[in-house]
Amino acid sequence: MPEAYIVDAIRTPIGRKKGSLAGLHSADLGAVPIRALMQRTGIDPGAVEDVIYGCTETIGSQAGDIARTCWLVAGMPDHVPGVTVDRQCGSAQQAVHFAAQGVMSGTQDLVVAGGVQNLNMIPISAAMIVGQQYGFPDPFSTSPGWIARYGTQEVSQFRSAEMIAEKWQVSREDMEAFAYESHARAIAAIDAGYFVKEIAPIGDFSVDETPRRDTSLEKMATLKTLVEGGRVTAGVSSQNSDASAALLIASEQALKDHNLKPRARIHHISVRGDDPVWMLSAPIPATRHALKKTGLKIEDIDLFECNEAFASIPLAWMKELGIPHDKVNVNGGAIALGHPLGATGARIMTTMLNELERRNGRYALQTMCEGGGQANVTIIERL
């Protein structure tokens, strides 16, 4: 089977709630890494065969196939198409999977994959809220088929985060220690300049503004839980934020034709589902599946990324699979860096690739929980 290679990966700096990117149109935000990717690789944009972007809440500035709009706003050729993917939080990671599958199938040679999200402009659950005017309080409860299978129980990420914390015996203190470490790691990475290579500045804005330098375990302990009697607080949850990221995925033929040097090979791609009411537990069976499929063991993987939607998710995942924390989210995760939903998968992969190179490692594994009880897994091999 033909191989799929990562030629380059670039992201924007991450804007915090009411921060530097809050007023930037989503298409202009998503155009930034595309433009930077074309400039840095020197590739002829007209040779790109498709643009696949992840995005959720596709209304307003994110409606109308935002992948296509981002490409056009970046000033790129009209004849190159674009398509938008929504696998909830895993949308951009799925975009990379689709790009890799196009290359591995032999039907495409050069694809841009990534994602964009401006949560300040279009907040989380906006599409669901808009649906209320058409008589849908949520996507599930008015479906007789859904009720017949899952009943009328609450389906929410907050409930899932709490259920996971309870099942895997993750305490509030455990989560707060993890969250504090996420901020500390992100701040250390910023101060060491680890992110400079991967960021395309937007004007004068070039450094992630989401990590909190003034946080402490004492401050976290004062926060109210999201549900009465629960363990999860805003302090152990991912931040709403704005960002975009893009990768250039190429075939071996494209590498030769365009004189490109790949940075990594996509070793494995898969996606698995779990109980949709539990919603956020799928990284556990998805990672097990990926390791079984590849024959790799935990100790073969140099770096792991498990998205920090809530601290209980990576903590339960590490506990269940025996993955050491010193290999996981080593430069901080979504609790510190933010979770721009449709872009996060590509942002994580960009950061993971750079860190894998910095450490001279071989394999890195990325996974993330997704709405509907799903999880993508990507394993890349540094070249």
C-alpha positions as CSV (number, residue, x, y, z in Angstrom):
1,M,0.0,0.0,0.0
2,P,1.3,3.5,-0.8
3,E,2.6,5.6,2.2
4,A,1.3,9.0,3.4
5,Y,3.8,11.5,4.6
6,I,3.7,14.7,6.6
7,V,5.7,17.3,4.8
8,D,5.1,20.1,7.2
9,A,2.7,21.3,9.9
10,I,1.9,24.9,11.0
11,R,-0.5,26.5,13.4
12,T,-1.6,29.9,14.6
13,P,-1.0,31.1,18.1
14,I,-3.9,30.3,20.4
15,G,-6.2,33.1,21.4
16,R,-8.0,33.0,24.8
17,K,-11.6,33.9,25.6
18,K,-12.1,37.5,24.7
19,G,-8.5,37.5,23.5
20,S,-6.4,38.5,20.5
21,L,-8.3,36.5,17.9
22,A,-11.9,37.0,19.2
23,G,-12.8,39.4,16.4
24,L,-11.1,37.6,13.5
25,H,-13.4,36.1,10.9
26,S,-13.1,32.3,11.0
27,A,-12.1,32.2,7.3
28,D,-9.3,34.7,7.8
29,L,-8.1,32.7,10.8
30,G,-8.1,29.4,8.9
31,A,-6.3,31.0,6.0
32,V,-3.2,31.8,8.0
33,P,-1.6,28.3,8.3
34,I,-2.6,27.5,4.7
35,R,-0.7,30.6,3.4
36,A,2.3,29.8,5.7
37,L,2.3,26.2,4.6
38,M,2.5,27.1,1.0
39,Q,5.3,29.6,1.6
40,R,7.4,27.4,3.8
41,T,7.2,24.3,1.7
42,G,7.6,26.2,-1.6
43,I,4.9,24.0,-3.1
44,D,2.8,25.2,-6.1
45,P,-0.6,25.7,-4.5
46,G,-2.2,24.7,-7.8
47,A,-0.8,21.1,-7.3
48,V,-2.9,20.6,-4.1
49,E,-5.8,18.3,-4.9
50,D,-8.1,19.0,-1.9
51,V,-8.3,20.9,1.3
52,I,-9.9,19.1,4.2
53,Y,-10.6,21.1,7.3
54,G,-12.3,20.2,10.6
55,C,-14.8,22.6,12.1
56,T,-17.8,22.3,14.4
57,E,-20.7,24.8,14.9
58,T,-20.7,25.5,11.2
59,I,-23.0,28.5,11.3
60,G,-22.3,32.2,10.6
61,S,-18.6,32.7,9.8
62,Q,-18.0,29.0,9.8
63,A,-20.9,28.1,7.5
64,G,-20.8,27.4,3.8
65,D,-17.9,24.9,3.7
66,I,-15.3,26.8,5.7
67,A,-12.5,24.7,4.3
68,R,-13.1,26.0,0.8
69,T,-13.5,29.6,2.1
70,C,-10.3,29.5,4.1
71,W,-8.4,28.3,1.0
72,L,-9.9,31.1,-1.2
73,V,-9.3,33.8,1.5
74,A,-5.7,32.7,1.7
75,G,-5.5,33.8,-2.0
76,M,-5.1,30.3,-3.4
77,P,-6.2,29.0,-6.8
78,D,-10.0,28.7,-7.5
79,H,-9.7,25.2,-9.0
80,V,-8.6,23.5,-5.7
81,P,-11.6,22.3,-3.8
82,G,-12.3,22.1,-0.1
83,V,-14.5,20.0,2.2
84,T,-15.4,20.5,5.9
85,V,-15.4,17.6,8.4
86,D,-17.3,17.4,11.7
87,R,-16.3,14.6,14.0
88,Q,-16.8,16.9,16.9
89,C,-13.6,17.4,18.9
90,G,-11.7,15.1,16.6
91,S,-12.6,16.9,13.4
92,A,-9.1,18.1,12.4
93,Q,-7.5,14.8,13.3
94,Q,-10.1,13.1,11.1
95,A,-9.3,15.6,8.4
96,V,-5.7,14.3,8.5
97,H,-7.0,10.7,8.4
98,F,-9.1,11.5,5.3
99,A,-6.1,13.2,3.6
100,A,-3.9,10.2,4.4
101,Q,-6.5,7.8,3.1
102,G,-6.7,9.7,-0.1
103,V,-3.0,9.4,-0.6
104,M,-2.7,5.8,0.6
105,S,-5.5,4.8,-1.8
106,G,-3.5,6.2,-4.7
107,T,-6.3,8.6,-5.7
108,Q,-4.5,11.8,-4.5
109,D,-0.9,12.9,-4.1
110,L,-1.0,16.2,-2.3
111,V,-3.7,17.3,0.3
112,V,-3.9,20.0,2.9
113,A,-5.5,18.9,6.1
114,G,-6.3,20.8,9.3
115,G,-9.0,22.7,11.0
116,V,-10.2,26.1,12.3
117,Q,-12.4,27.3,15.1
118,N,-13.3,30.7,16.6
119,L,-15.2,29.9,19.8
120,N,-15.4,33.6,20.7
121,M,-17.3,34.3,17.6
122,I,-19.4,31.1,17.4
123,P,-19.5,29.5,20.9
124,I,-19.7,25.8,21.7
125,S,-23.2,24.3,21.1
126,A,-24.2,27.3,19.0
127,A,-25.6,24.9,16.3
128,M,-27.7,23.1,18.9
129,I,-29.0,26.3,20.3
130,V,-30.0,27.6,16.9
131,G,-31.9,24.3,16.4
132,Q,-34.2,25.2,19.2
133,Q,-36.0,27.7,17.0
134,Y,-37.0,24.7,14.8
135,G,-38.3,22.7,17.7
136,F,-35.2,20.6,18.6
137,P,-34.1,21.1,22.2
138,D,-31.1,19.0,21.4
139,P,-30.0,16.5,18.7
140,F,-31.3,13.4,20.6
141,S,-34.3,13.7,22.8
142,T,-36.9,14.1,20.0
143,S,-35.8,10.9,18.2
144,P,-38.0,7.9,19.0
145,G,-35.2,5.7,17.8
146,W,-32.7,7.3,20.2
147,I,-35.1,7.0,23.2
148,A,-35.8,3.4,22.4
149,R,-32.1,2.6,22.5
150,Y,-30.7,5.0,25.2
151,G,-33.7,6.4,27.0
152,T,-34.2,9.9,28.1
153,Q,-31.0,10.2,30.3
154,E,-28.9,13.3,30.0
155,V,-26.3,13.3,27.3
156,S,-23.6,15.9,28.1
157,Q,-19.8,16.2,28.2
158,F,-20.1,17.4,31.8
159,R,-22.0,14.3,33.0
160,S,-19.5,12.1,31.1
161,A,-16.5,13.8,32.7
162,E,-18.0,13.2,36.1
163,M,-18.9,9.6,35.4
164,I,-15.4,8.9,34.2
165,A,-13.9,10.5,37.3
166,E,-16.1,8.3,39.5
167,K,-15.6,5.1,37.7
168,W,-11.8,5.4,37.5
169,Q,-11.6,6.8,41.0
170,V,-10.0,10.1,39.9
171,S,-10.4,12.7,42.7
172,R,-10.8,16.4,42.4
173,E,-7.3,16.8,43.8
174,D,-5.9,14.4,41.2
175,M,-7.5,16.5,38.5
176,E,-6.3,19.8,39.9
177,A,-2.7,18.5,40.2
178,F,-2.9,17.4,36.5
179,A,-4.4,20.7,35.4
180,Y,-1.7,22.7,37.3
181,E,1.0,20.5,35.6
182,S,-0.6,21.2,32.2
183,H,-0.1,25.0,32.7
184,A,3.4,24.5,34.1
185,R,4.4,22.4,31.1
186,A,2.9,24.8,28.6
187,I,4.6,27.8,30.2
188,A,7.9,26.0,30.3
189,A,7.6,25.1,26.6
190,I,6.7,28.7,25.7
191,D,9.6,30.1,27.7
192,A,12.0,27.6,26.1
193,G,10.8,28.6,22.6
194,Y,9.6,25.2,21.7
195,F,6.5,26.5,19.8
196,V,8.2,29.1,17.7
197,K,8.9,26.8,14.8
198,E,5.3,25.7,14.6
199,I,3.5,29.0,14.9
200,A,2.6,31.4,12.0
201,P,2.1,34.8,13.7
202,I,-1.0,36.9,13.1
203,G,0.3,40.4,13.0
204,D,2.1,41.0,16.2
205,F,0.4,38.1,17.9
206,S,2.8,35.2,18.0
207,V,2.6,33.5,21.5
208,D,-0.2,31.4,22.9
209,E,-2.0,33.5,25.5
210,T,-4.0,30.8,27.1
211,P,-1.7,29.3,29.8
212,R,-2.3,30.9,33.2
213,R,0.9,32.0,34.9
214,D,-1.0,33.2,38.0
215,T,-2.9,29.9,38.7
216,S,-2.2,27.7,41.8
217,L,-3.6,24.7,43.4
218,E,-5.0,27.0,46.1
219,K,-6.9,29.0,43.6
220,M,-8.2,25.9,41.8
221,A,-9.5,24.5,45.2
222,T,-11.8,27.6,45.5
223,L,-13.7,27.0,42.2
224,K,-17.2,25.7,42.3
225,T,-17.9,22.3,40.7
226,L,-19.8,22.4,37.3
227,V,-22.6,20.2,38.8
228,E,-23.7,20.2,42.5
229,G,-21.8,17.5,44.4
230,G,-19.5,16.8,41.5
231,R,-15.7,16.9,41.2
232,V,-15.1,18.7,37.9
233,T,-14.5,22.4,37.8
234,A,-13.7,25.0,35.1
235,G,-10.1,24.8,36.4
236,V,-9.7,21.1,35.3
237,S,-11.5,21.6,32.0
238,S,-10.3,22.7,28.5
239,Q,-10.4,26.4,27.7
240,N,-12.6,27.9,25.0
241,S,-10.2,29.4,22.5
242,D,-9.5,30.4,18.9
243,A,-6.9,28.9,16.5
244,S,-6.3,27.1,13.3
245,A,-3.7,24.6,12.0
246,A,-2.8,22.9,8.7
247,L,-0.6,20.0,7.5
248,L,0.6,19.1,4.1
249,I,0.1,15.4,3.4
250,A,1.9,13.9,0.4
251,S,2.5,10.6,-1.5
252,E,5.9,9.3,-2.3
253,Q,5.3,10.4,-5.9
254,A,4.5,13.9,-4.8
255,L,7.7,14.0,-2.7
256,K,9.7,13.2,-5.9
257,D,7.7,15.5,-8.2
258,H,7.9,18.5,-6.0
259,N,11.3,17.9,-4.4
260,L,9.8,17.7,-0.9
261,K,11.5,16.3,2.2
262,P,9.0,14.6,4.6
263,R,9.2,15.1,8.3
264,A,7.1,12.0,9.3
265,R,5.3,9.0,8.0
266,I,1.7,8.3,9.0
267,H,2.2,4.8,10.5
268,H,-1.4,4.1,11.6
269,I,-4.9,5.7,11.5
270,S,-8.1,4.4,13.1
271,V,-11.2,5.5,14.8
272,R,-13.4,3.6,17.3
273,G,-16.7,4.2,19.0
274,D,-17.9,3.6,22.6
275,D,-21.1,4.3,24.5
276,P,-22.4,7.7,23.4
277,V,-23.9,8.5,26.8
278,W,-20.4,8.0,28.4
279,M,-19.3,10.0,25.4
280,L,-15.6,10.7,26.4
281,S,-14.4,7.2,27.3
282,A,-13.6,6.1,23.7
283,P,-9.8,6.9,23.8
284,I,-9.3,3.8,26.0
285,P,-10.7,1.2,23.5
286,A,-9.4,3.2,20.5
287,T,-5.9,3.1,21.8
288,R,-6.1,-0.6,22.6
289,H,-7.3,-1.2,19.1
290,A,-4.5,0.8,17.5
291,L,-1.8,-0.9,19.5
292,K,-3.2,-4.3,18.7
293,K,-3.5,-3.5,15.0
294,T,0.1,-2.2,14.8
295,G,1.7,-4.7,17.2
296,L,3.3,-1.8,19.1
297,K,3.5,-1.7,22.8
298,I,3.2,1.3,25.2
299,E,7.0,1.2,25.7
300,D,7.5,1.5,21.9
301,I,5.8,4.9,21.8
302,D,8.1,7.9,22.6
303,L,5.3,10.5,23.0
304,F,1.6,10.4,23.7
305,E,-1.1,13.1,23.2
306,C,-4.5,12.6,24.8
307,N,-6.7,15.7,24.5
308,E,-7.4,17.3,27.8
309,A,-11.1,18.0,27.3
310,F,-11.4,17.4,31.0
311,A,-8.6,16.2,33.3
312,S,-10.5,13.0,34.1
313,I,-10.2,11.8,30.5
314,P,-6.4,11.5,30.2
315,L,-6.1,10.5,33.9
316,A,-8.5,7.5,33.4
317,W,-6.8,6.7,30.0
318,M,-3.3,6.6,31.6
319,K,-4.5,4.6,34.6
320,E,-6.4,2.0,32.4
321,L,-3.6,1.5,29.9
322,G,-0.5,2.0,32.1
323,I,0.8,5.0,30.2
324,P,3.3,7.1,32.2
325,H,2.5,10.8,32.6
326,D,6.0,11.9,31.7
327,K,5.3,10.8,28.1
328,V,1.8,12.4,27.9
329,N,1.1,16.0,26.8
330,V,4.7,16.9,27.7
331,N,4.2,20.6,26.6
332,G,0.8,21.0,28.2
333,G,-2.6,20.2,26.8
334,A,-6.0,21.8,26.2
335,I,-6.4,22.8,29.9
336,A,-3.5,25.2,29.4
337,L,-3.4,25.7,25.7
338,G,-7.1,25.7,24.9
339,H,-9.4,23.5,22.9
340,P,-10.5,25.3,19.6
341,L,-12.7,22.3,18.8
342,G,-12.4,21.9,15.1
343,A,-8.7,22.8,15.0
344,T,-7.4,20.9,18.0
345,G,-6.6,17.6,16.3
346,A,-4.3,19.4,13.8
347,R,-2.9,21.7,16.5
348,I,-1.9,18.7,18.7
349,M,-0.4,16.9,15.8
350,T,1.7,19.9,14.8
351,T,3.0,20.2,18.4
352,M,3.5,16.5,18.7
353,L,5.6,16.3,15.5
354,N,7.9,19.1,16.6
355,E,8.4,17.6,20.0
356,L,9.1,14.2,18.5
357,E,11.8,15.7,16.4
358,R,13.2,17.7,19.3
359,R,13.6,14.5,21.3
360,N,14.8,12.4,18.4
361,G,12.0,9.9,19.1
362,R,10.5,7.5,16.6
363,Y,6.8,7.0,17.3
364,A,4.2,9.3,18.7
365,L,0.5,8.5,19.3
366,Q,-2.4,10.9,19.4
367,T,-5.9,10.3,20.5
368,M,-8.9,12.4,21.7
369,C,-12.4,12.0,23.0
370,E,-15.2,13.1,20.7
371,G,-18.9,13.7,20.8
372,G,-21.0,10.6,20.1
373,G,-18.6,8.5,22.1
374,Q,-15.8,8.3,19.5
375,A,-12.0,8.6,19.4
376,N,-9.5,8.8,16.6
377,V,-5.9,7.4,17.0
378,T,-3.0,8.5,14.8
379,I,0.5,7.1,15.1
380,I,3.3,8.9,13.3
381,E,6.9,7.9,12.7
382,R,9.6,10.5,12.6
383,L,11.8,10.4,9.5
